[in-house]
Amino acid sequence: MVTTALGFLGGTCLLLSLPALPAEWIVAAGVLVAASLALVARQPAPLAFAVGFAWCWIAVSGRLEQRLDPALEGSYVELRGSVASVPQLLEAGTRFRFATAPAPGVPPLVELTWYDEVAAPKAAERMVLIAKLRRPRGFSNPGGYDQEARLLREGIGASGYVKSAVVQGRDWSDIARSPVLTARGAIADAIRDALGTRPATGIVAGLAVGLQDALSREQWRELARSGTSHLMAISGMHIGMFATVTAWLTLRVQRWRQRRGSLGARRDPAVLAGTLAAFGYSLLAGWSVPTQRTMIMIAMVAVALLLRRRVGVADALALGAIAVLLLDPLAPLAVGFWLSFGAVAAILLASTGGLANTGIVAGFAQAQLAVTVGLVPVLAACFGNVSLVSALVNIAAIPLYTLIIVPAILVATALALAMPSVGTVALGGIAWVIEFTWPLISAPAAWPLATWGVASLPAWGWIALVAGAVAAMLPLPAPGRVAGALVVAAFCAWRAAPPAPGSAHFALLDVGQGLAAVVETRRHVLVYDSGPAFRSGTDTGVLVVEPYLRSRGSRQVDLLVASHDDGDHTGGSASLAGLMTVRRFAASGGALDGLGAGSAERCGAGTRWTWDGVDFEWLHPAPPLLPKDNDRSCVLLVRAGNQALLLTGDIQRDAEAELLARGLPADIKVVVVPHHGSRTSSGQSLVDATRPRWALVPAGYRNRWGFPASSVLERWSLSGAQVLNTATSGAIEFDLGPEEAMSAPAEWRRTAQRPWRDP
């Protein structure tokens, strides 16, 4: 059964790793060939592999067909339907999913943000909306989060924002159609009404009904650094605990009834009650992948107990994986799939060495250590870092939350619905316990070495990392386990070869409508702008720049530049400085205040320095400063041998004229086009003076300003430059060096193409 499950999973993962969907006839032919091999070899694994591949192909094809018609993209569309999620409260509005009534070109499910709404919508509430939609789109960068994969897996065919809305309310028929969703929304509202905006509110809501988005950014950061993020999801451990307690209580009741003369088995009612309790809690949790896995395994164990059969844990886990993949073939796109099954698999591997005979406390500690080691490949691949304090923190946090806080939250939530005044007091007490014990998580998370960033590995490196983790958990002789642990440590410390002396690696990152660029020499890193901040409360410093640097193996920034005081250039600076060590800051004018760094230096024309054989020079601004903030942008020239790069910020025609009056070198190979390709920049004189091989436009997909202007693109193209736009290329990476010829760049949206990523 284990090999069959691995085959099914392997076929699914192969399909999800392809750059495009194969033709239908290729899939059908593959299934026939695999069936023949399975018959000849009398092994089900080849057929399971082909079935997993085909089943995933069907799912992806269906989801792609349900995306927004491109003709409707960027226009206002009237949507009729109902709220299909518990609305998420943002700093400036509300985000929710909306199930739409059938309409030509409109997906059945969209994700909307309603800024400055008059009244927050409620789950299952009917509405008529005017919304601007776009097809699923996200940033495309090395090391970054794949937003488009998330939207595909969740069946969301478009995203957008609400311009206006008419709320039609909900009646009993709406509640009857969505009873679980309505219940989740009612519980979330009861918790918010009882606790208000105190720090523990989001944690209580997350543990009661799986609303993980209720936690603040800082709370998630502390959970991630301490390795305790799993505590805030309704995990298999929580559901298993709830099912066990329910079964035990039912068993006690059944024994009491038997003592009073009632007939019937003791165990069967307890098994059924525990299974139903687990199912109900899984539904309230939003039916996430970890809850699916746990529920399926509990159901299989329950059936075995009722039929008086024995089921091996490994076979149960394998059957659970197959069942999850049958229900949701896109589950491997969710981090929870790998964390959930990976944790159980790690415990199973470690238990073959005798954890069951070491005592409760020692066994728990060893199991936690096994999970910590076993999940290193998953955490490194999904998040790019591993927590070095997770084993220590979880020894205290898991019993506290699983045995005390979660049961108390469930009881208090039930009281809040039945007797609001009593429930409010109970929830307040639990919130106090959470806040009082939170330093168990936040204090270790603040330690400088709480986490370790792991660079992106080549394919063979991932194989070696997984093999090392498995060897460290298996009951091998001590030298074998130590060797496995050393392999894990070695690849966690691995990084790609840095640029050679005199060479540089340059990346123009995809941050939407904004600018963020990285110049890396052999031993130094310069970040030129950090992209925008968003009304949702997050920014590209944490979403894009830090993950990219981590994927490159960089652990500090030697110089962080804010080219000028515009939010689409400086919005991520504070987050980046909080996540990584920044040794120096440089900025122009008011951007110095935006950096929040008293030691920031001004970029001024004529300032030069050299890092590892690569020359840097500020070409602009020069006193007296021009009146417009854009024209005060820091302009940086980077020269590696015969190849030069020009970073121009948001300069416009007046600044371009000053720059040209002071003179520009004639061998510039790459220019980051000024002001995102605005008509007010890229004058003919600048284009003629530079004539680069590559002109790069940092612009957002379908941005509201219409950047870049077609006349600007034409001007750069006629000069002989090849024009690339981050909106369609994703991150654009160059290697600069002493060679005369310059190699073509890597465009991440094309390099890492997947079936769900539009060009």
VENLIN-V262889 format. One record per residue. N is the residue number from 1. RES is the residue in one small letter. SS is DSSP state (~ for helix, > for strand, _ for the rest). PHI is phi in whole degrees, -180 to 180 (NA if undefined). OMEGA is omega as a letter, one per 30 degrees, with the letter a starting at -180 (none if undefined). Layout:
N|RES|SS|PHI|OMEGA ; N|RES|SS|PHI|OMEGA
//
This chain:
1|m|_|NA|l ; 2|v|~|-64|l ; 3|t|~|-65|l ; 4|t|~|-64|l ; 5|a|~|-64|l ; 6|l|~|-64|l ; 7|g|~|-64|l ; 8|f|~|-61|l ; 9|l|~|-65|l ; 10|g|~|-62|l ; 11|g|~|-64|l ; 12|t|~|-63|a ; 13|c|~|-67|l ; 14|l|~|-62|l ; 15|l|~|-61|a ; 16|l|~|-72|l ; 17|s|~|-98|a ; 18|l|_|-76|l ; 19|p|_|-73|a ; 20|a|_|-153|l ; 21|l|_|-74|l ; 22|p|_|-71|l ; 23|a|_|-66|a ; 24|e|~|-60|a ; 25|w|~|-68|l ; 26|i|~|-68|l ; 27|v|~|-64|a ; 28|a|~|-63|l ; 29|a|~|-64|l ; 30|g|~|-63|l ; 31|v|~|-65|l ; 32|l|~|-64|l ; 33|v|~|-64|a ; 34|a|~|-64|l ; 35|a|~|-63|l ; 36|s|~|-65|l ; 37|l|~|-63|l ; 38|a|~|-64|l ; 39|l|~|-69|a ; 40|v|~|-68|a ; 41|a|~|-84|a ; 42|r|_|56|l ; 43|q|_|-130|a ; 44|p|_|-79|a ; 45|a|~|-59|l ; 46|p|~|-60|l ; 47|l|~|-68|l ; 48|a|~|-61|l ; 49|f|~|-60|a ; 50|a|~|-68|l ; 51|v|~|-66|l ; 52|g|~|-61|l ; 53|f|~|-62|a ; 54|a|~|-67|a ; 55|w|~|-63|l ; 56|c|~|-68|l ; 57|w|~|-60|l ; 58|i|~|-62|a ; 59|a|~|-65|a ; 60|v|~|-64|a ; 61|s|~|-60|l ; 62|g|~|-64|a ; 63|r|~|-67|a ; 64|l|~|-66|l ; 65|e|~|-70|a ; 66|q|_|-94|l ; 67|r|_|-82|a ; 68|l|_|-59|l ; 69|d|_|-62|a ; 70|p|~|-55|a ; 71|a|~|-67|l ; 72|l|~|-92|a ; 73|e|_|-68|l ; 74|g|_|84|l ; 75|s|_|-111|l ; 76|y|>|-80|a ; 77|v|>|-128|l ; 78|e|>|-85|a ; 79|l|>|-120|l ; 80|r|>|-119|l ; 81|g|>|166|a ; 82|s|>|-142|l ; 83|v|>|-69|a ; 84|a|_|-111|l ; 85|s|_|-153|l ; 86|v|_|-77|a ; 87|p|_|-56|l ; 88|q|>|-98|a ; 89|l|>|-82|l ; 90|l|_|-105|l ; 91|e|_|-66|a ; 92|a|_|-126|a ; 93|g|>|168|a ; 94|t|>|-139|l ; 95|r|>|-116|a ; 96|f|>|-156|l ; 97|r|>|-97|a ; 98|f|>|-131|l ; 99|a|>|-86|a ; 100|t|>|-93|l ; 101|a|_|-70|a ; 102|p|_|-54|l ; 103|a|_|-152|a ; 104|p|_|-57|l ; 105|g|_|79|a ; 106|v|_|-98|l ; 107|p|_|-66|l ; 108|p|_|-70|a ; 109|l|>|-140|l ; 110|v|>|-129|l ; 111|e|>|-114|a ; 112|l|>|-123|l ; 113|t|>|-118|a ; 114|w|>|-114|a ; 115|y|>|-83|l ; 116|d|_|54|a ; 117|e|_|-69|l ; 118|v|_|-71|l ; 119|a|_|-142|a ; 120|a|_|-63|l ; 121|p|_|-69|l ; 122|k|_|-113|l ; 123|a|_|-57|l ; 124|a|_|70|a ; 125|e|_|-79|l ; 126|r|>|-83|a ; 127|m|>|-147|l ; 128|v|>|-119|a ; 129|l|>|-120|l ; 130|i|>|-111|a ; 131|a|>|-136|l ; 132|k|>|-99|a ; 133|l|>|-117|l ; 134|r|>|-144|l ; 135|r|_|-66|a ; 136|p|_|-53|a ; 137|r|_|-151|l ; 138|g|_|-151|l ; 139|f|_|-65|a ; 140|s|_|-129|a ; 141|n|_|-144|l ; 142|p|_|-58|l ; 143|g|_|81|a ; 144|g|_|-89|a ; 145|y|_|-78|a ; 146|d|_|-93|a ; 147|q|~|-65|a ; 148|e|~|-67|l ; 149|a|~|-66|l ; 150|r|~|-63|l ; 151|l|~|-65|l ; 152|l|~|-62|a ; 153|r|~|-61|a ; 154|e|_|-88|l ; 155|g|_|73|a ; 156|i|_|-91|a ; 157|g|_|-93|l ; 158|a|>|-166|l ; 159|s|>|-133|a ; 160|g|>|175|a ; 161|y|>|-134|a ; 162|v|>|-88|l ; 163|k|>|-88|l ; 164|s|>|-153|a ; 165|a|>|-154|l ; 166|v|>|-118|a ; 167|v|>|-85|a ; 168|q|>|-99|l ; 169|g|>|78|l ; 170|r|_|-144|l ; 171|d|_|-124|a ; 172|w|~|-65|l ; 173|s|~|-67|l ; 174|d|~|-66|l ; 175|i|~|-65|l ; 176|a|~|-66|l ; 177|r|~|-74|a ; 178|s|_|-133|a ; 179|p|~|-67|a ; 180|v|~|-68|l ; 181|l|~|-61|l ; 182|t|~|-63|l ; 183|a|~|-64|l ; 184|r|~|-62|l ; 185|g|~|-64|l ; 186|a|~|-65|l ; 187|i|~|-65|l ; 188|a|~|-62|l ; 189|d|~|-64|l ; 190|a|~|-63|l ; 191|i|~|-66|l ; 192|r|~|-65|l ; 193|d|~|-65|a ; 194|a|~|-77|a ; 195|l|~|-106|a ; 196|g|_|70|a ; 197|t|_|-108|a ; 198|r|_|-69|a ; 199|p|_|-58|a ; 200|a|_|-84|a ; 201|t|~|-59|a ; 202|g|~|-64|l ; 203|i|~|-67|l ; 204|v|~|-63|l ; 205|a|~|-64|l ; 206|g|~|-65|a ; 207|l|~|-80|l ; 208|a|~|-83|a ; 209|v|~|-134|l ; 210|g|_|73|l ; 211|l|_|-86|a ; 212|q|~|-69|a ; 213|d|~|-75|l ; 214|a|~|-79|a ; 215|l|_|-78|l ; 216|s|_|-78|l ; 217|r|~|-61|a ; 218|e|~|-66|l ; 219|q|~|-64|l ; 220|w|~|-64|l ; 221|r|~|-63|l ; 222|e|~|-68|l ; 223|l|~|-65|a ; 224|a|~|-66|a ; 225|r|~|-69|l ; 226|s|~|-92|l ; 227|g|_|72|a ; 228|t|_|-120|l ; 229|s|~|-58|a ; 230|h|~|-63|a ; 231|l|~|-67|a ; 232|m|~|-91|l ; 233|a|_|-100|l ; 234|i|_|-74|a ; 235|s|_|-91|l ; 236|g|~|-60|a ; 237|m|~|-65|l ; 238|h|~|-66|a ; 239|i|~|-67|l ; 240|g|~|-61|l ; 241|m|~|-63|a ; 242|f|~|-63|l ; 243|a|~|-65|a ; 244|t|~|-66|l ; 245|v|~|-63|l ; 246|t|~|-63|l ; 247|a|~|-63|a ; 248|w|~|-65|l ; 249|l|~|-64|l ; 250|t|~|-65|l ; 251|l|~|-63|l ; 252|r|~|-64|l ; 253|v|~|-63|a ; 254|q|~|-64|l ; 255|r|~|-65|l ; 256|w|~|-64|l ; 257|r|~|-66|l ; 258|q|~|-66|l ; 259|r|~|-65|l ; 260|r|_|-95|l ; 261|g|_|104|l ; 262|s|_|-73|l ; 263|l|_|-103|l ; 264|g|_|121|a ; 265|a|_|-70|l ; 266|r|_|-83|a ; 267|r|~|-77|a ; 268|d|~|-60|l ; 269|p|~|-62|l ; 270|a|~|-65|l ; 271|v|~|-63|l ; 272|l|~|-64|a ; 273|a|~|-64|l ; 274|g|~|-63|l ; 275|t|~|-66|l ; 276|l|~|-65|l ; 277|a|~|-63|l ; 278|a|~|-63|l ; 279|f|~|-65|l ; 280|g|~|-63|l ; 281|y|~|-66|l ; 282|s|~|-63|l ; 283|l|~|-65|l ; 284|l|~|-63|l ; 285|a|_|-79|l ; 286|g|_|93|l ; 287|w|_|56|l ; 288|s|_|-74|a ; 289|v|~|-59|l ; 290|p|~|-60|l ; 291|t|~|-71|l ; 292|q|~|-61|a ; 293|r|~|-60|a ; 294|t|~|-65|a ; 295|m|~|-63|l ; 296|i|~|-65|l ; 297|m|~|-67|l ; 298|i|~|-63|l ; 299|a|~|-63|l ; 300|m|~|-67|l ; 301|v|~|-65|l ; 302|a|~|-63|l ; 303|v|~|-62|l ; 304|a|~|-62|l ; 305|l|~|-67|a ; 306|l|~|-67|l ; 307|l|_|-92|l ; 308|r|_|60|l ; 309|r|_|-116|l ; 310|r|_|-109|l ; 311|v|_|-127|l ; 312|g|_|-70|a ; 313|v|~|-64|l ; 314|a|~|-63|l ; 315|d|~|-66|l ; 316|a|~|-64|l ; 317|l|~|-65|l ; 318|a|~|-64|l ; 319|l|~|-63|l ; 320|g|~|-62|l ; 321|a|~|-64|l ; 322|i|~|-63|a ; 323|a|~|-63|l ; 324|v|~|-62|a ; 325|l|~|-69|l ; 326|l|~|-69|l ; 327|l|~|-69|a ; 328|d|_|-145|a ; 329|p|_|-63|l ; 330|l|_|-94|a ; 331|a|~|-57|l ; 332|p|~|-62|l ; 333|l|~|-77|l ; 334|a|_|-96|l ; 335|v|~|-60|a ; 336|g|~|-59|l ; 337|f|~|-61|a ; 338|w|~|-73|l ; 339|l|~|-66|a ; 340|s|~|-67|a ; 341|f|~|-70|l ; 342|g|~|-65|a ; 343|a|~|-65|l ; 344|v|~|-66|l ; 345|a|~|-63|l ; 346|a|~|-63|l ; 347|i|~|-65|l ; 348|l|~|-63|l ; 349|l|~|-62|a ; 350|a|~|-68|a ; 351|s|~|-69|l ; 352|t|_|-67|l ; 353|g|_|-91|l ; 354|g|_|102|l ; 355|l|~|-64|a ; 356|a|~|-68|a ; 357|n|~|-108|a ; 358|t|_|-101|a ; 359|g|_|97|a ; 360|i|~|-65|a ; 361|v|~|-67|a ; 362|a|~|-65|l ; 363|g|~|-64|l ; 364|f|~|-63|a ; 365|a|~|-64|l ; 366|q|~|-69|l ; 367|a|~|-63|l ; 368|q|~|-64|l ; 369|l|~|-65|l ; 370|a|~|-63|l ; 371|v|~|-64|l ; 372|t|~|-59|a ; 373|v|~|-72|a ; 374|g|~|-65|a ; 375|l|_|-90|l ; 376|v|~|-56|l ; 377|p|~|-60|a ; 378|v|~|-66|a ; 379|l|~|-65|l ; 380|a|~|-66|a ; 381|a|~|-73|a ; 382|c|~|-88|a ; 383|f|~|-118|l ; 384|g|_|78|l ; 385|n|>|-156|l ; 386|v|>|-130|l ; 387|s|>|-86|l ; 388|l|_|-89|a ; 389|v|_|-114|a ; 390|s|~|-63|a ; 391|a|~|-61|a ; 392|l|~|-67|a ; 393|v|~|-68|a ; 394|n|~|-68|l ; 395|i|~|-58|l ; 396|a|~|-93|a ; 397|a|~|-75|a ; 398|i|~|-62|l ; 399|p|~|-61|a ; 400|l|~|-61|a ; 401|y|~|-79|a ; 402|t|~|-74|a ; 403|l|~|-94|a ; 404|i|~|-119|a ; 405|i|~|-69|a ; 406|v|~|-62|l ; 407|p|~|-58|l ; 408|a|~|-65|l ; 409|i|~|-64|a ; 410|l|~|-64|l ; 411|v|~|-66|a ; 412|a|~|-66|l ; 413|t|~|-65|l ; 414|a|~|-60|l ; 415|l|~|-65|a ; 416|a|~|-64|l ; 417|l|~|-78|a ; 418|a|~|-85|a ; 419|m|_|-134|a ; 420|p|~|-51|a ; 421|s|~|-67|l ; 422|v|~|-68|l ; 423|g|~|-62|l ; 424|t|~|-62|l ; 425|v|~|-64|a ; 426|a|~|-64|l ; 427|l|~|-65|l ; 428|g|~|-63|l ; 429|g|~|-65|l ; 430|i|~|-66|l ; 431|a|~|-60|l ; 432|w|~|-63|l ; 433|v|~|-61|l ; 434|i|~|-61|a ; 435|e|~|-69|l ; 436|f|~|-68|a ; 437|t|~|-93|a ; 438|w|_|-58|l ; 439|p|~|-57|l ; 440|l|~|-58|l ; 441|i|~|-99|a ; 442|s|~|-71|a ; 443|a|~|-65|l ; 444|p|~|-63|l ; 445|a|~|-64|a ; 446|a|_|-83|l ; 447|w|_|-64|a ; 448|p|_|-57|a ; 449|l|_|-105|l ; 450|a|_|-67|l ; 451|t|>|-128|l ; 452|w|>|-131|l ; 453|g|>|-73|l ; 454|v|_|-116|a ; 455|a|_|-71|l ; 456|s|_|-62|a ; 457|l|_|-104|l ; 458|p|_|-69|a ; 459|a|~|-57|a ; 460|w|~|-68|l ; 461|g|~|-69|l ; 462|w|~|-65|l ; 463|i|~|-62|l ; 464|a|~|-65|l ; 465|l|~|-65|l ; 466|v|~|-65|l ; 467|a|~|-62|l ; 468|g|~|-65|l ; 469|a|~|-65|l ; 470|v|~|-64|l ; 471|a|~|-63|a ; 472|a|~|-69|a ; 473|m|~|-98|a ; 474|l|_|-69|l ; 475|p|_|-76|l ; 476|l|_|-85|l ; 477|p|_|-57|a ; 478|a|~|-50|l ; 479|p|~|-59|l ; 480|g|~|-66|l ; 481|r|~|-67|l ; 482|v|~|-63|l ; 483|a|~|-62|l ; 484|g|~|-62|l ; 485|a|~|-63|l ; 486|l|~|-67|l ; 487|v|~|-64|l ; 488|v|~|-60|a ; 489|a|~|-63|a ; 490|a|~|-64|a ; 491|f|~|-79|l ; 492|c|~|-70|l ; 493|a|_|-94|a ; 494|w|_|-70|l ; 495|r|_|-147|l ; 496|a|_|-63|l ; 497|a|_|-58|l ; 498|p|_|-70|l ; 499|p|_|-57|l ; 500|a|_|-69|l ; 501|p|_|-55|a ; 502|g|_|86|l ; 503|s|_|-120|a ; 504|a|>|-145|l ; 505|h|>|-111|a ; 506|f|>|-120|l ; 507|a|>|-134|l ; 508|l|>|-98|a ; 509|l|_|-85|l ; 510|d|_|-87|l ; 511|v|_|-120|a ; 512|g|_|74|a ; 513|q|_|-81|a ; 514|g|_|177|a ; 515|l|_|-144|l ; 516|a|>|-152|a ; 517|a|>|-139|a ; 518|v|>|-131|l ; 519|v|>|-117|a ; 520|e|>|-120|l ; 521|t|_|-103|a ; 522|r|_|-62|a ; 523|r|_|-130|a ; 524|h|_|-139|l ; 525|v|>|-134|l ; 526|l|>|-117|l ; 527|v|>|-111|l ; 528|y|>|-103|a ; 529|d|>|69|a ; 530|s|>|-131|l ; 531|g|>|80|a ; 532|p|_|-89|l ; 533|a|>|-103|a ; 534|f|_|-121|a ; 535|r|_|-67|l ; 536|s|_|-70|l ; 537|g|_|108|l ; 538|t|_|-105|a ; 539|d|>|-157|a ; 540|t|~|-81|l ; 541|g|~|-62|a ; 542|v|~|-87|a ; 543|l|~|-84|a ; 544|v|~|-125|a ; 545|v|~|-67|a ; 546|e|~|-63|l ; 547|p|~|-60|l ; 548|y|~|-65|l ; 549|l|~|-61|l ; 550|r|~|-64|l ; 551|s|~|-64|l ; 552|r|_|-87|a ; 553|g|_|87|l ; 554|s|_|-83|a ; 555|r|_|-117|l ; 556|q|>|-155|l ; 557|v|>|-111|a ; 558|d|_|-79|l ; 559|l|>|-149|l ; 560|l|>|-108|a ; 561|v|>|-108|l ; 562|a|>|-113|a ; 563|s|_|-61|l ; 564|h|_|-166|a ; 565|d|_|-91|l ; 566|d|_|-119|a ; 567|g|~|-63|l ; 568|d|~|-78|l ; 569|h|~|-114|a ; 570|t|~|-117|a ; 571|g|_|-61|a ; 572|g|_|-100|a ; 573|s|~|-64|a ; 574|a|~|-64|l ; 575|s|~|-64|a ; 576|l|~|-63|l ; 577|a|~|-66|l ; 578|g|~|-80|a ; 579|l|~|-94|a ; 580|m|_|-134|l ; 581|t|>|-73|l ; 582|v|>|-114|a ; 583|r|_|-81|a ; 584|r|_|-141|l ; 585|f|>|-124|l ; 586|a|>|-139|a ; 587|a|>|-160|l ; 588|s|_|-124|l ; 589|g|_|57|a ; 590|g|_|-65|l ; 591|a|~|-64|l ; 592|l|~|-61|l ; 593|d|~|-69|a ; 594|g|~|-64|l ; 595|l|~|-72|a ; 596|g|_|67|a ; 597|a|_|-125|a ; 598|g|_|-66|a ; 599|s|_|-94|a ; 600|a|_|-65|l ; 601|e|>|-103|l ; 602|r|>|-87|l ; 603|c|_|-83|a ; 604|g|_|-134|a ; 605|a|_|-53|l ; 606|g|_|99|l ; 607|t|_|-77|a ; 608|r|>|-129|l ; 609|w|>|-158|a ; 610|t|>|-131|l ; 611|w|>|-122|l ; 612|d|_|51|l ; 613|g|_|84|l ; 614|v|>|-108|a ; 615|d|>|-96|l ; 616|f|>|-125|l ; 617|e|>|-151|l ; 618|w|>|-80|l ; 619|l|>|-99|a ; 620|h|>|-163|g ; 621|p|_|-91|l ; 622|a|_|-128|l ; 623|p|_|-68|f ; 624|p|_|-76|a ; 625|l|_|-70|l ; 626|l|_|-70|a ; 627|p|_|-70|a ; 628|k|_|-81|a ; 629|d|_|-61|l ; 630|n|~|-59|a ; 631|d|~|-76|l ; 632|r|~|-96|a ; 633|s|_|-57|l ; 634|c|_|-70|l ; 635|v|>|-110|a ; 636|l|>|-119|l ; 637|l|>|-107|l ; 638|v|>|-118|a ; 639|r|>|-124|l ; 640|a|>|-120|a ; 641|g|_|64|a ; 642|n|_|-90|a ; 643|q|>|-119|a ; 644|a|>|-124|a ; 645|l|>|-126|a ; 646|l|>|-121|l ; 647|l|>|-104|a ; 648|t|_|-114|a ; 649|g|_|60|a ; 650|d|_|-116|a ; 651|i|_|-61|l ; 652|q|_|-120|a ; 653|r|~|-58|a ; 654|d|~|-64|l ; 655|a|~|-68|l ; 656|e|~|-60|l ; 657|a|~|-64|l ; 658|e|~|-62|a ; 659|l|~|-61|a ; 660|l|~|-70|l ; 661|a|~|-65|l ; 662|r|~|-85|l ; 663|g|_|96|l ; 664|l|_|-122|l ; 665|p|_|-64|a ; 666|a|_|-92|a ; 667|d|_|-115|l ; 668|i|>|-74|a ; 669|k|>|-94|a ; 670|v|>|-131|l ; 671|v|>|-124|l ; 672|v|>|-84|a ; 673|v|_|-57|a ; 674|p|~|-61|l ; 675|h|~|51|l ; 676|h|~|60|a ; 677|g|~|85|l ; 678|s|_|-67|l ; 679|r|_|-65|a ; 680|t|_|-83|a ; 681|s|_|-131|l ; 682|s|_|57|l ; 683|g|_|-63|a ; 684|q|~|-60|a ; 685|s|~|-64|l ; 686|l|~|-66|l ; 687|v|~|-62|a ; 688|d|~|-66|a ; 689|a|~|-74|a ; 690|t|~|-98|a ; 691|r|_|40|a ; 692|p|_|-76|l ; 693|r|_|-78|a ; 694|w|>|-133|l ; 695|a|>|-118|a ; 696|l|>|-108|a ; 697|v|>|-110|l ; 698|p|_|-88|a ; 699|a|_|-140|l ; 700|g|_|-87|l ; 701|y|_|-63|l ; 702|r|_|51|a ; 703|n|_|-69|a ; 704|r|_|-73|l ; 705|w|_|-89|a ; 706|g|_|73|l ; 707|f|_|-74|f ; 708|p|_|-84|l ; 709|a|_|-69|a ; 710|s|~|-62|l ; 711|s|~|-66|l ; 712|v|~|-69|l ; 713|l|~|-60|a ; 714|e|~|-64|a ; 715|r|~|-62|a ; 716|w|~|-68|a ; 717|s|~|-66|a ; 718|l|~|-66|l ; 719|s|_|-78|a ; 720|g|_|104|a ; 721|a|_|-82|l ; 722|q|>|-91|a ; 723|v|>|-96|l ; 724|l|>|-124|a ; 725|n|>|-125|l ; 726|t|~|-60|a ; 727|a|~|-63|a ; 728|t|~|-111|a ; 729|s|~|-97|a ; 730|g|_|71|l ; 731|a|_|-61|a ; 732|i|>|-117|a ; 733|e|>|-121|l ; 734|f|>|-124|l ; 735|d|>|-111|l ; 736|l|>|-101|a ; 737|g|_|-162|a ; 738|p|_|-75|a ; 739|e|_|-65|l ; 740|e|_|-72|l ; 741|a|_|-84|a ; 742|m|_|-116|a ; 743|s|_|-74|a ; 744|a|_|-67|a ; 745|p|_|-79|l ; 746|a|>|-95|l ; 747|e|>|-107|a ; 748|w|~|-64|a ; 749|r|~|-65|l ; 750|r|~|-93|l ; 751|t|~|-64|a ; 752|a|_|-107|a ; 753|q|_|-64|l ; 754|r|_|-135|a ; 755|p|_|-58|a ; 756|w|_|-93|a ; 757|r|_|-98|l ; 758|d|_|-69|l ; 759|p|_|-69|none
//
